[in-house]
Amino acid sequence: MASTFTSTIPTTGQPGPTFRAADRGEVDRACRAAGEAFRAGVGRSARTDLLERTAEGLAALGDRLLEQASAETGLPASPRLAGERDRTVNQLRMFAGLVREGSWVEAILESSLPTRAPLPKPDLRRMLVPLGPVAVYGASNFPLAYSVAGGDTASALAAGCPVVVKGHPSHPGTGAMVAEVVRGAVSACGLPEGTFSYLPAGGDRDLAIARELVTHPSIKAAGFTGSPSGGMALARLGAERPDPIPVYAEMGSVNPVVALASAGEAGAVAEKLAASAVASGGQMCTCPGLVFAVRGAWFESLASAMAKAIGAVSPVVMLNPRVRGSFTEKLAANASAANVRLLAGETGQKPAEGPLVARPALMRVASASFRSNASLAEECFGPALMLVECDDVEDVLASLACIEGSLTGTLWCGGTDPDARRVMTSLVARCGRVVVNGVPTGVEVCAPMVHGGPFPACNRPESTAVGPLAIRRWCRPVCFQNTPEDLLPEELRSDNPLGIERLVDGQRRR
């Protein structure tokens, strides 16, 4: 009997349409088809065409896509989802350009030295090759940029890896709409059907599909965006396979902020931080959650301005019942902790029925109490900020030391503040991206971007989920020794124009 699940309309709390979840046989067939597609191979020009056609197809959906995503997530169609759609389209085109240019394979050649003594040196060439089929797990808070045709899918397809996507039950209609575009692009390019598959998931099949995917022998890597519990569960399953596979999980993040009085007018800093904390209902992985500042008049001005700004924000729509329930539970636990004061918002549980809304909140706590309660340093996913009052900069650094890895860290300071470098060093030690005199929300898709960080922000701190470097997750290096030109991949042939790098007598040459 087919398994079905019903979505929820966040703005009303009412049931949405009913969808059918993929059964075990469909998961198996999708993974096997992906394996067959990988063995068939997809050339560089075909991958470029696939990514560009997918980008064109998503852009052509226009407002229909935005309206569908907005209805399922409660996120505003404009500018929030319009911006996310454009980001998704642009990163598909970015990876198409990356594949076309070719240097991402990190091709390198060391010429042979047959007369070298005491032993001759062989001809050695190295490049990155794709791992194989990749499982992608869609995220609840980004129905486009981190879901069916998002960064994980785009980078995996660019690398030459077929993709099997597990749809997210929070936006199944959006997922199906995007999947149809990708399937159409696969067909138009004449590629094997198994190059891309989409598995609708929800209800009692949601966790089952997640497990079946990561443990299927055809799957060779996985990408996940979501909670630490979900990410680490998949990572364990991947590691426990007879043939362990890498699982790249982007998970929770508190995104600490250090605000030094040298930053200038406290009210201006407060307004920017408050706006960032409640952006998209506070449901972005880069929203700031903890703000550290030194006690005194500047601190009091910052706290007052932040309380005013947060208190003026209307209740926000949460993505789904699970996200709202987790947020209100964590918020209530933090507010009831010793010496924590609620400066704005409320912590009461919301009724079980009606719109999935929550009121933004600001809390305040002394650094000693913060350091003595490890749970206060954990992520509260939603529109909430905690202001930590420190005695001095040494106290700030001691409090920062309580925080585990984060996607971002932010420093507000004046240009000549002697304490700025010490704070920067501490942030670099525990964050994947450090922002100065700005806000962490808003991730630019470009070569220098890092969207990752030490655990628990990511389980693989050497990786990034955003930017061209994301493609490296789906590859492994292979060395070719004394290999005839006609047996080499095109990227390693001596007449290939794709940015091959040579080492001749120890010198790098193009």
VOGU-3710 file (C-alpha; in Angstrom, 3 decimals, decimal comma):
1> mastftstip> 0,000/0,000/0,000  1,338/3,419/-0,992  2,502/5,715/1,796  1,150/9,251/1,724  1,811/12,402/3,711  0,087/15,745/4,066  1,941/19,041/4,021  1,102/21,978/6,310  0,333/25,547/5,248  2,436/27,620/7,700
11> ttgqpgptfr> 0,435/30,842/7,411  -2,772/29,103/8,523  -1,594/25,933/10,229  -4,102/24,033/8,112  -3,348/20,821/6,191  -2,154/21,263/2,630  -2,232/18,823/-0,286  -1,473/15,141/0,146  1,527/13,587/-1,579  2,721/10,056/-2,153
21> aadrgevdra> 6,129/9,148/-0,724  8,563/7,022/-2,694  8,548/3,356/-1,732  11,596/1,184/-1,138  11,538/-0,161/-4,681  11,608/3,344/-6,139  14,592/4,251/-3,973  16,428/1,153/-5,143  15,629/1,773/-8,820  16,699/5,418/-8,624
31> craageafra> 20,025/4,495/-7,033  20,694/1,685/-9,481  19,863/3,961/-12,410  22,279/6,532/-11,002  24,983/3,867/-10,919  24,313/2,950/-14,540  24,411/6,615/-15,561  27,758/7,042/-13,811  29,260/4,059/-15,588  28,051/5,469/-18,908
41> gvgrsartdl> 29,798/8,755/-18,131  28,782/12,319/-18,877  31,192/14,426/-20,884  32,267/17,957/-20,030  30,169/19,661/-22,704  27,075/17,639/-21,753  27,435/18,614/-18,089  27,756/22,258/-19,055  24,642/22,021/-21,213  22,693/20,252/-18,443
51> lertaeglaa> 23,471/22,927/-15,863  22,662/25,792/-18,220  19,390/24,225/-19,369  18,369/23,661/-15,748  19,120/27,304/-14,947  17,054/28,468/-17,920  14,177/26,188/-16,963  14,039/27,440/-13,385  14,125/31,070/-14,499  11,309/30,360/-16,969
61> lgdrlleqas> 8,995/29,161/-14,171  8,682/32,797/-13,108  6,233/33,696/-10,374  4,646/30,228/-10,326  7,705/28,823/-8,584  7,838/31,666/-6,054  4,130/31,395/-5,233  4,398/27,640/-4,705  7,454/27,947/-2,461  5,895/30,775/-0,480
71> aetglpaspr> 2,679/28,832/0,116  4,618/25,841/1,456  7,190/27,651/3,611  5,534/30,912/4,665  8,554/32,797/3,327  7,671/35,925/1,317  7,801/35,515/-2,451  9,606/38,831/-2,777  12,291/39,697/-2,069  13,214/36,592/-0,060
81> lagerdrtvn> 12,303/33,772/-2,442  12,923/35,843/-5,557  16,476/36,377/-4,326  16,861/32,691/-3,537  15,593/31,726/-6,989  18,105/34,059/-8,619  20,886/32,663/-6,441  19,949/29,120/-7,463  19,938/30,032/-11,147  23,235/31,890/-10,862
91> qlrmfaglvr> 25,048/29,097/-9,050  23,935/26,614/-11,711  25,424/28,939/-14,323  28,545/29,415/-12,201  29,173/25,670/-12,126  28,506/25,445/-15,860  31,234/28,030/-16,380  33,528/26,165/-13,993  33,140/22,934/-15,964  33,656/24,733/-19,264
101> egswveaile> 36,868/26,407/-18,053  38,194/23,116/-16,702  40,847/24,028/-14,157  38,687/22,751/-11,250  40,027/19,213/-11,906  43,406/20,473/-10,598  45,245/18,808/-13,459  49,001/18,706/-12,914  51,859/17,055/-14,788  55,430/16,255/-13,835
111> sslptraplp> 57,494/15,331/-16,865  59,617/12,211/-16,879  63,357/12,439/-16,301  64,655/9,234/-17,906  68,316/10,133/-17,311  67,939/10,995/-13,633  70,321/9,131/-11,350  70,284/6,889/-9,521  66,746/6,099/-10,775  64,787/7,559/-13,698
121> kpdlrrmlvp> 61,682/9,546/-12,899  58,368/8,441/-14,499  55,856/10,678/-16,230  53,227/11,533/-13,577  49,895/13,277/-14,075  47,141/13,869/-11,563  43,544/15,150/-11,612  40,287/14,945/-9,708  37,709/12,397/-10,857  34,080/12,039/-9,692
131> lgpvavygas> 33,262/9,682/-6,824  29,996/8,337/-8,202  26,263/8,830/-7,509  25,496/11,400/-4,813  22,489/11,488/-2,462  21,235/15,013/-1,733  18,943/15,810/1,206  16,839/18,947/0,769  16,679/21,613/3,480  13,512/22,984/5,079
141> nfplaysvag> 14,577/26,641/5,179  15,870/27,010/1,608  13,370/25,348/-0,751  15,430/26,354/-3,793  19,094/27,129/-3,023  19,675/24,098/-0,748  17,187/21,654/-2,150  16,371/19,857/-5,393  18,510/21,949/-7,782  20,530/23,744/-5,107
151> gdtasalaag> 24,236/23,914/-4,469  24,780/20,242/-3,609  22,974/19,052/-6,737  24,615/21,637/-8,999  28,138/20,933/-7,747  27,674/17,148/-7,907  26,332/17,254/-11,469  29,192/19,569/-12,409  31,683/17,031/-11,054  30,137/14,289/-13,191
161> cpvvvkghps> 28,181/12,599/-10,397  24,567/11,530/-10,962  22,266/12,808/-8,210  19,391/11,251/-6,273  17,477/13,869/-4,270  15,394/13,145/-1,193  12,693/15,791/-1,215  11,845/17,674/1,956  8,318/17,131/3,347  7,973/20,854/4,126
171> hpgtgamvae> 7,861/21,851/0,448  6,981/18,797/-1,655  5,110/20,762/-4,323  8,084/23,050/-4,875  10,407/20,054/-4,991  8,289/18,312/-7,625  8,162/21,471/-9,743  11,935/21,925/-9,694  12,566/18,206/-10,256  10,483/18,331/-13,427
181> vvrgavsacg> 12,737/21,074/-14,763  15,900/19,071/-14,051  14,450/15,910/-15,575  13,495/17,908/-18,669  17,040/19,228/-18,949  18,444/15,693/-18,619  16,165/14,494/-21,423  16,924/17,488/-23,664  20,647/16,796/-23,312  20,177/13,150/-24,261
191> lpegtfsylp> 21,624/11,926/-20,978  20,733/8,683/-19,170  17,560/8,994/-17,097  19,480/8,017/-13,971  21,573/11,193/-14,179  18,987/12,785/-11,877  16,195/11,354/-9,742  13,809/12,904/-7,242  12,212/10,956/-4,395  9,255/12,629/-2,633
201> aggdrdlaia> 9,545/11,919/1,081  7,383/12,440/4,129  5,234/10,774/6,750  6,355/7,354/7,929  8,627/7,053/4,874  10,635/10,214/5,568  13,342/8,721/7,791  13,199/5,395/5,992  14,048/6,999/2,637  16,879/8,930/4,268
211> relvthpsik> 18,397/5,704/5,592  17,807/3,705/2,410  19,569/6,325/0,328  22,750/6,700/2,362  23,137/2,931/2,778  22,443/1,960/-0,846  25,564/0,414/-2,425  25,217/2,553/-5,566  25,511/5,810/-3,581  29,099/6,979/-3,117
221> aagftgspsg> 28,647/10,283/-1,217  25,908/12,385/0,359  25,161/16,051/1,022  22,887/17,199/3,841  21,690/20,529/5,208  19,711/20,479/8,442  19,898/19,653/12,131  22,933/18,225/13,940  20,970/15,127/14,944  19,930/14,425/11,359
231> gmalarlgae> 23,337/15,159/9,884  25,259/13,044/12,356  22,819/10,147/12,011  23,466/10,092/8,269  27,215/10,461/8,791  27,206/7,432/11,114  25,234/5,375/8,613  27,646/6,353/5,868  30,657/5,431/8,013  29,184/2,077/9,098
241> rpdpipvyae> 28,625/0,789/5,558  30,758/-2,142/4,339  32,206/0,474/1,964  32,178/3,715/4,014  31,239/6,861/2,107  31,689/10,562/2,889  28,637/12,422/4,148  28,967/16,204/4,039  26,589/17,606/6,642  26,039/21,337/7,176
251> mgsvnpvval> 24,308/21,572/10,538  23,665/23,973/13,420  25,399/27,283/14,081  25,137/29,954/16,785  27,057/32,527/14,679  28,645/34,512/17,528  28,990/38,290/17,370  31,506/40,354/19,330  30,543/44,035/19,533  33,278/46,321/20,846
261> asageagava> 32,470/49,863/21,945  34,929/51,201/19,362  32,394/50,186/16,681  30,654/53,527/17,101  27,029/54,424/17,768  25,410/51,492/19,595  21,963/52,073/18,152  23,150/51,609/14,572  24,893/48,338/15,462  21,810/47,133/17,328
271> eklaasavas> 19,450/47,792/14,430  21,593/45,857/11,956  22,030/42,895/14,297  18,319/42,771/15,144  17,350/42,839/11,455  19,812/40,045/10,708  18,551/37,917/13,611  14,934/37,979/12,420  15,637/37,763/8,669  13,429/35,079/7,101
281> ggqmctcpgl> 11,882/34,531/10,514  15,315/33,894/12,029  15,348/30,606/10,127  18,598/30,923/8,239  21,714/29,005/9,190  23,694/32,260/9,356  21,383/34,302/11,606  23,315/35,649/14,633  22,359/33,989/17,909  24,839/35,267/20,509
291> vfavrgawfe> 26,198/38,798/20,982  29,125/39,430/23,343  29,900/42,941/24,595  31,673/44,548/27,553  29,538/45,961/30,374  29,182/49,722/30,649  27,270/52,609/29,120  27,834/51,402/25,558  26,549/47,938/26,476  23,405/49,401/28,036
301> slasamakai> 22,748/51,503/24,938  23,201/48,426/22,757  20,843/46,344/24,906  18,202/49,054/24,975  18,299/49,620/21,219  18,227/45,886/20,486  15,265/45,363/22,802  13,402/48,172/21,074  14,164/46,817/17,604  13,320/43,201/18,447
311> gavspvvmln> 10,202/44,178/20,365  8,860/46,083/17,364  8,956/43,025/15,085  5,618/41,308/14,508  5,310/37,557/15,061  7,046/35,658/12,258  5,811/32,626/10,365  7,776/29,456/11,089  8,547/26,864/8,429  6,696/23,888/9,862
321> prvrgsftek> 5,290/22,542/13,147  8,537/20,784/14,060  10,639/23,933/13,641  8,204/26,030/15,655  7,937/23,423/18,396  11,712/23,118/18,717  12,122/26,892/18,777  9,543/27,570/21,483  10,883/24,702/23,607  14,498/25,878/23,375
331> laanasaanv> 13,518/29,514/23,915  11,579/28,631/27,060  14,487/26,569/28,388  16,949/29,412/27,829  14,663/32,010/29,394  14,194/29,891/32,506  17,931/29,351/33,017  19,621/30,985/35,997  20,180/34,747/35,689  18,737/35,001/32,162
341> rllagetgqk> 16,489/38,033/31,636  13,973/38,388/28,835  14,296/41,875/27,332  11,853/41,507/24,452  9,382/38,915/23,182  7,711/36,090/25,027  8,412/32,470/25,849  4,931/30,986/26,297  3,972/27,954/24,229  1,778/28,732/21,235
351> paegplvarp> -1,559/26,984/20,716  -1,443/23,725/18,779  -3,818/25,102/16,142  -3,686/28,185/13,960  -0,851/29,914/12,094  2,675/28,661/12,763  3,955/31,918/14,239  6,421/32,893/16,944  7,392/36,240/18,439  11,075/37,259/18,193
361> almrvasasf> 12,895/37,396/21,513  15,949/39,023/23,082  17,554/37,722/26,270  20,366/38,961/28,453  22,768/37,043/30,671  25,983/37,724/32,580  29,071/35,987/31,229  29,628/33,918/34,399  26,148/32,415/34,128  26,623/31,876/30,388
371> rsnaslaeec> 29,855/29,961/30,908  28,366/27,810/33,655  25,448/26,621/31,502  26,584/24,848/28,334  23,055/24,737/26,907  23,054/28,536/26,500  25,823/28,154/23,911  23,669/25,843/21,780  21,737/26,997/18,724  18,187/28,286/19,176
381> fgpalmlvec> 16,981/28,011/15,574  14,547/30,847/15,085  14,172/34,595/15,723  16,066/34,855/19,014  19,182/36,658/20,243  21,075/36,359/23,521  23,180/39,285/24,711  26,108/38,200/26,915  27,418/40,857/29,327  31,177/40,509/29,833
391> ddvedvlasl> 33,499/42,197/32,347  36,240/43,018/29,830  37,809/41,735/26,615  39,498/38,887/28,494  36,052/37,848/29,647  34,778/38,064/26,057  37,528/35,708/24,924  36,830/33,307/27,792  33,139/33,258/26,870  33,891/32,731/23,182
401> aciegsltgt> 35,940/29,707/24,179  32,693/28,030/25,316  31,317/28,077/21,774  31,767/25,174/19,391  32,297/25,543/15,647  30,075/27,974/13,740  29,453/28,854/10,130  30,130/32,513/10,836  31,602/34,867/13,392  31,158/38,649/13,393
411> lwcggtdpda> 33,298/41,425/14,847  32,135/45,012/15,281  35,019/47,357/16,053  36,759/50,613/15,248  39,695/50,670/12,865  42,369/51,157/15,507  40,958/49,045/18,352  43,914/47,146/19,901  41,624/44,315/21,032  40,259/43,587/17,553
421> rrvmtslvar> 43,080/41,270/16,478  42,753/39,074/19,566  39,019/38,704/19,011  39,602/38,003/15,318  42,033/35,201/16,179  39,442/33,600/18,451  36,721/33,840/15,795  38,933/32,361/13,082  39,615/29,370/15,346  35,936/28,454/15,497
431> cgrvvvngvp> 34,244/29,890/12,380  34,233/29,250/8,641  33,600/32,890/7,694  34,429/36,015/9,695  32,496/39,239/9,035  33,747/42,647/10,174  31,313/45,521/10,774  28,502/43,772/8,951  25,998/40,968/9,417  26,438/37,256/8,682
441> tgvevcapmv> 23,159/36,780/6,809  23,490/36,941/3,045  25,890/34,425/1,499  27,606/35,559/-1,683  28,092/32,722/-4,183  31,658/33,265/-5,381  35,143/31,741/-5,306  36,327/33,020/-1,870  33,118/32,048/-0,034  33,269/29,403/2,686
451> hggpfpacnr> 29,991/28,035/3,977  31,235/25,524/6,491  33,241/25,482/9,682  34,420/23,346/12,607  32,038/20,832/14,181  29,105/21,064/14,804  28,611/23,621/12,042  29,883/20,890/9,717  31,117/17,364/10,189  33,750/18,003/7,498
461> pestavgpla> 35,433/21,323/8,343  37,705/21,162/5,299  34,715/21,602/2,981  32,290/24,304/1,892  28,709/23,947/0,664  28,804/27,231/-1,305  31,096/28,476/-4,053  33,215/26,716/-6,687  35,196/24,809/-4,053  32,000/22,877/-3,204
471> irrwcrpvcf> 32,650/20,676/-6,242  35,696/19,137/-4,566  33,489/17,236/-2,115  32,364/14,878/-4,869  35,818/13,997/-6,222  38,975/12,068/-5,475  42,493/12,481/-6,881  43,927/9,904/-9,299  47,533/9,729/-10,480  48,389/8,400/-13,965
481> qntpedllpe> 51,935/7,075/-14,280  53,637/6,558/-17,655  50,224/6,534/-19,295  50,046/6,865/-23,113  48,271/9,985/-24,357  45,422/8,021/-25,935  44,607/6,394/-22,578  44,581/9,637/-20,575  41,464/11,670/-19,754  41,266/14,682/-22,053
491> elrsdnplgi> 42,106/17,043/-19,187  45,545/15,431/-18,790  46,645/15,230/-22,391  49,610/17,374/-23,299  47,714/19,279/-26,003  44,747/20,070/-23,731  44,174/23,837/-23,300  42,325/23,543/-19,983  44,830/25,154/-17,657  47,014/22,094/-17,091
501> erlvdgqrrr> 49,890/22,844/-14,742  53,339/21,380/-15,357  56,301/20,958/-13,039  59,516/21,025/-15,043  62,798/20,906/-13,100  60,837/21,889/-10,018  59,339/25,017/-11,636  55,645/25,555/-12,177  54,668/26,403/-15,766  51,473/26,775/-17,689
//
